[in-house]
Amino acid sequence: MESMNLISVRATAGFSFQRSLDPIPQNSAFFRLMPQTQMKNQSFSRQISFPAIKSQQFEVKDGSTTASETSVPEVDALKAKEWEVWMYQDEVAAGQGIKIRRPTTGPPQHYVGPFEFRLQNEGNTPRNILAEIIWSKDIEVTQRKEKNPYAVLKKLLDKAPPARDFIGALKKANSRTGFPGLIAEVKKASSSRGVLRENFDPVQIAKAYEKGGAACLSVLTDEKYFQGSFENLEAIRNSGVQCPLLCKEFVIDAWQIYYARIKGADAILLIAAVLPDLDIKYMIKICKLFRMTALVEVHDEREFSRVIEIEGIQLIGINNRDLETFELDIANTKKLLEGERGQKILEKGIMVVGESGLFTPADIAYVQEAGVKAVLVGESLAKQEDPSAGIAQLFGKDISL
Ligand SMILES: O=C(O)c1ccccc1NCC(=O)[C@H](O)[C@H](O)COP(=O)(O)O
């Protein structure tokens, strides 16, 4: 074997022992870790863990594998298992085009047979800002859950005001104005742009948006990266504002949907780059139970094609901002709605929201032409001294009642 370390990494790379003798998919982590030049006509082994430590030998001949198994002396089974679970979870997510890996089970040390080492950016550090936000959210949610476990939330749910019809409000605004229904975002700051508005009074801004003709409001609740809060959401809900409210969060756990509902949310954001299909399906069911709307956000063709097949999705947001690089391109909305995908959206009666980077009447016309029936706008309105006037400026027309 050319490199013992490399072979050992491959050897533990990510198959549960239940599947141990299945043919190995060519796109699996197992092969992704292997340089292409070494993929053909190789033999190598991996160690698998519970219930007994075994070793598997593989023979790769022209892309197909054969496997055999022998028992090996006991090794650190827990570490091997941790690595295995982590890699398998990553593999499922990667198979669905999910680029944002979750930190929960990634061991800080890589286990490689008798060696341990740390690979930079391979499980122990977030790769980009979205990953960083998600990793931080993981810690935040764990702490919040400890303070407010499900048992507590379930009791509070009964006291929450009933959810308002988010999609209904967007449709109504669309047919009333002839423009896409506006979801105006109550946004103080963002991780790409910093502080957008120094004098930030969320309730005052929400009221001004409603007055200016917004159909719905989006309220950022992330504190660390966006200077938002659940207190803002609750305050707006209790202020007399009638617009349905979207809780703009980085949802990684169903617990957050319960919490958002209690704080007055009528809709919640689910980001396809972060959530596997199974999580999205499960969370949509919870939303249904609470009569909330799920806004499922996509950024590329792969995410769009995934979510379009998920049953029960009524509202899809196309984000024009690449959440990994922050690049903005409103042509993304057009691109994703072209051809078969656009057709499917129409057939399924799914409403599409154009999100991010909309600053002018021409931008609104462009995404409307592409097929959106609603738009989500943050920065361009947040920077306006008078938010109501900002809406008229954005649409090139007064869209208030
Ligand atoms: O707004 C950001 O910089 C950002 C960075 C990382 C993750 C998410 C981010 N924004 C969330 C959003 O989707 C936007 O707030 C929303 O679409 C409004 O966008 P804009 O009108 O461009 O403020």
The ligand as an ORCA input file, in Angstrom:
! r2SCAN-3c Opt
* xyz 0 1
  O     -28.451     38.772      4.711
  C     -27.365     38.180      4.815
  O     -26.286     38.761      4.719
  C     -27.279     36.721      5.137
  C     -26.072     36.136      5.425
  C     -26.007     34.788      5.730
  C     -27.148     34.034      5.780
  C     -28.367     34.616      5.507
  C     -28.452     35.955      5.184
  N     -29.644     36.588      4.935
  C     -30.875     35.980      5.087
  C     -31.800     36.366      4.031
  O     -32.275     35.475      3.384
  C     -32.123     37.827      3.789
  O     -32.177     38.488      5.004
  C     -33.423     38.083      3.065
  O     -33.584     37.269      1.956
  C     -33.485     39.544      2.629
  O     -32.386     39.818      1.807
  P     -31.978     41.325      1.436
  O     -33.187     41.976      0.837
  O     -30.889     41.203      0.425
  O     -31.560     41.985      2.680
*
